[in-house]
Amino acid sequence: MLAYGLHLLATLPELASVELHPDGEHGKRFPIKKWLSDQGFALMKAQGTTNYCGTYVSGERRILVTAKSGQGDVVASTPTESIIAECKGGIVNTRHPGQVSRLRKGLCEAVGLLMTKARSGRQIAVVPYTDVTSRRARIMATRAKEAGIEISLVNEHGEVIDIKP
């Protein structure tokens, strides 16, 4: 989720801010505030009772982190389009059958969640890059695109790979 938000800020010059909506488990399991700080973002205005929600700033770029559910994991708007991404995580460097199965299910779940939303703007399903998710994404890409859904994979270095049908 965090890597994809930064990817949008880096690749869309007309985009000045993104919203990230992690659930409570994300905040418990991942050091959101520290990770954003390591990427050059400073917490300028805290929000709510969690230690990681608020507005982060780096130059002209802004990231708003809130614990709102039902918004999409990454939300952004440019003058010409809206963007919503559903992100599912997991361990990238695993061969454990249970975890591999979770990664595959995560891709299907992210696409399914986007299917329940009104079709407007760009909709992207984002999951970790593994051999399994890459194969599954390539199989799903054409049908997902017909539904207006893009698929992106994030590798262990935070690089985003867009899957084209």
C-alpha positions, 0 to 999 in steps of 0.5 A: 500500500505504501509503496504503491502510494509513493509510486503514484506520486513519483509517476504522475507529475500532476498528482500532489497527494495520495490518501492511504487507508490502512486497517488497524492490523497494518498499523500493528504489524508494520511501522508506517510512520517510520517507513514514511520517515525513511522515504523523506516524509515528515508527520506534519499534522497528527490525526486520531489516536493512532501514532501513524495517522495524519498528514505527511509532507515531503516538499510539495508531496503529501500523504494523508494516512487515515484509518477509514475503512471502505475508502479503498487502500490508496485513493488519489485524484488528478484533474482528469481522473480518480484512482483507487487501489485495493492492496493485499500484502503478504510475504514476498520471498516464500515458498510455503504452500499456505502463504503462496495460497494466501498471495494467490487468494489476495489477488483474487480478493483485490480484484473482487473488491474493486468489482463491488465498487462503482466503475469510475476512474482507474481501479488497480488491484495491487499485490506482492510480486512472486512467481505465483502472483505474476502467473495468476495476474497474467492469466487474469489481466485480460478479463480484469481489464474488460471490467475496468481493473488494472493489476500491479505487482510490488516487488521486495524493493518496492518497485511496481510492475504493471501487468498488461493483458 
